[in-house]
Amino acid sequence: MIVRDQTFEDAKISLDGGSFYSCTFRRCTLVYSGLLPVIFEGGIMDGCKWEFNGPAMNTIQFLSAMYRGGSAEVIESTFRAIRGQAAPVTPTAAN
């Protein structure tokens, strides 16, 4: 689905496979399952909620477990890299 210059309000939107250009989302539930890539270019998100399912939820649970399990710096470094602040830390195997 390719969408341009549309406004979505109070809707539940499945994002997988979507390309959203200069769209506005107000009070929407944005659902990402991690099955297909998503493109956001420009646009506004105002008061939206996120819902993660399937592989996307598995990834969040895995990152949470890593964070709690002693690899917090790897997760923090990954987020810094996403923000363009630094290269991510590569985890090393324990002896």
Contacts in CASP RR format, 6 or more apart in sequence:
PFRMAT RR
TARGET T0000
AUTHOR 0000-0000-0000
METHOD contacts of the structure
MODEL  1
MIVRDQTFEDAKISLDGGSFYSCTFRRCTLVYSGLLPVIFEGGIMDGCKW
EFNGPAMNTIQFLSAMYRGGSAEVIESTFRAIRGQAAPVTPTAAN
1 17 0 8 1.000
1 18 0 8 1.000
1 19 0 8 1.000
2 18 0 8 1.000
2 19 0 8 1.000
2 21 0 8 1.000
3 18 0 8 1.000
3 19 0 8 1.000
3 20 0 8 1.000
3 21 0 8 1.000
3 23 0 8 1.000
4 21 0 8 1.000
4 22 0 8 1.000
4 23 0 8 1.000
5 21 0 8 1.000
5 22 0 8 1.000
5 23 0 8 1.000
6 23 0 8 1.000
6 24 0 8 1.000
7 23 0 8 1.000
7 24 0 8 1.000
7 25 0 8 1.000
7 26 0 8 1.000
8 23 0 8 1.000
8 24 0 8 1.000
8 25 0 8 1.000
8 26 0 8 1.000
8 28 0 8 1.000
9 26 0 8 1.000
9 27 0 8 1.000
9 28 0 8 1.000
10 26 0 8 1.000
10 27 0 8 1.000
10 28 0 8 1.000
11 28 0 8 1.000
11 29 0 8 1.000
12 28 0 8 1.000
12 29 0 8 1.000
12 31 0 8 1.000
12 51 0 8 1.000
13 25 0 8 1.000
13 28 0 8 1.000
13 29 0 8 1.000
13 30 0 8 1.000
13 31 0 8 1.000
14 31 0 8 1.000
14 33 0 8 1.000
15 30 0 8 1.000
15 31 0 8 1.000
15 32 0 8 1.000
15 38 0 8 1.000
16 32 0 8 1.000
16 33 0 8 1.000
16 34 0 8 1.000
16 35 0 8 1.000
16 36 0 8 1.000
16 38 0 8 1.000
17 35 0 8 1.000
17 36 0 8 1.000
17 37 0 8 1.000
17 38 0 8 1.000
18 36 0 8 1.000
18 38 0 8 1.000
18 39 0 8 1.000
19 38 0 8 1.000
19 39 0 8 1.000
19 41 0 8 1.000
20 38 0 8 1.000
20 39 0 8 1.000
20 40 0 8 1.000
20 41 0 8 1.000
20 43 0 8 1.000
21 39 0 8 1.000
21 41 0 8 1.000
21 42 0 8 1.000
21 43 0 8 1.000
22 41 0 8 1.000
22 42 0 8 1.000
22 43 0 8 1.000
23 42 0 8 1.000
23 43 0 8 1.000
23 44 0 8 1.000
24 43 0 8 1.000
24 44 0 8 1.000
24 46 0 8 1.000
25 44 0 8 1.000
25 45 0 8 1.000
25 46 0 8 1.000
25 48 0 8 1.000
26 46 0 8 1.000
26 47 0 8 1.000
26 48 0 8 1.000
27 46 0 8 1.000
27 47 0 8 1.000
27 48 0 8 1.000
28 45 0 8 1.000
28 47 0 8 1.000
28 48 0 8 1.000
28 49 0 8 1.000
29 48 0 8 1.000
29 49 0 8 1.000
29 50 0 8 1.000
29 51 0 8 1.000
30 45 0 8 1.000
30 48 0 8 1.000
30 49 0 8 1.000
30 50 0 8 1.000
30 51 0 8 1.000
31 51 0 8 1.000
31 52 0 8 1.000
31 53 0 8 1.000
32 38 0 8 1.000
32 50 0 8 1.000
32 51 0 8 1.000
32 52 0 8 1.000
32 53 0 8 1.000
32 56 0 8 1.000
33 52 0 8 1.000
33 53 0 8 1.000
33 54 0 8 1.000
33 55 0 8 1.000
33 56 0 8 1.000
33 57 0 8 1.000
34 54 0 8 1.000
34 55 0 8 1.000
34 56 0 8 1.000
34 59 0 8 1.000
35 54 0 8 1.000
35 55 0 8 1.000
52 60 0 8 1.000
63 75 0 8 1.000
63 78 0 8 1.000
66 74 0 8 1.000
66 75 0 8 1.000
67 75 0 8 1.000
71 91 0 8 1.000
73 89 0 8 1.000
74 88 0 8 1.000
74 89 0 8 1.000
74 90 0 8 1.000
74 91 0 8 1.000
77 86 0 8 1.000
77 87 0 8 1.000
77 88 0 8 1.000
77 89 0 8 1.000
78 88 0 8 1.000
78 89 0 8 1.000
80 86 0 8 1.000
80 88 0 8 1.000
81 87 0 8 1.000
81 88 0 8 1.000
END
